């Protein structure tokens, strides 16, 4: 299992511990109040 980098509902700004994360794929889990769970991944790229 990986490191949790964000918990909240206002949107992730691409940082962890106040530093930009490394480029790569990041897995996420959304847990809704209804009990529904959705899992997917995003890719962080640097320009």
FENCOR-V844883 format. One record per residue. N is the residue number from 1. RES is the residue in one small letter. D_CENTER is the distance of its C-alpha to the mean C-alpha in Angstrom with 1 decimal. Layout:
# FENCOR-V844883
n: (N:N)
res: (RES:RES)
d_center: (D_CENTER:D_CENTER)
This chain:
# FENCOR-V844883
n: (1:2:3:4:5:6:7:8:9:10:11:12:13:14:15:16:17:18:19:20:21:22:23:24:25:26:27:28:29:30:31:32:33:34:35:36:37:38:39:40:41:42:43:44:45:46:47)
res: (x:x:x:x:x:x:x:x:x:x:x:x:x:x:x:x:x:x:x:x:x:x:x:x:x:x:x:x:x:x:x:x:x:x:x:x:x:x:x:x:x:x:x:x:x:x:x)
d_center: (13.5:10.9:9.9:7.7:6.2:5.7:8.0:9.9:11.1:11.8:8.9:6.6:9.3:8.0:9.5:9.8:13.2:14.3:14.2:12.5:10.4:12.5:12.6:11.6:9.7:6.2:6.4:5.0:7.8:9.4:12.5:15.2:18.3:20.4:19.0:17.5:14.4:12.5:10.5:9.6:8.1:7.7:9.8:10.0:13.7:16.1:19.3)
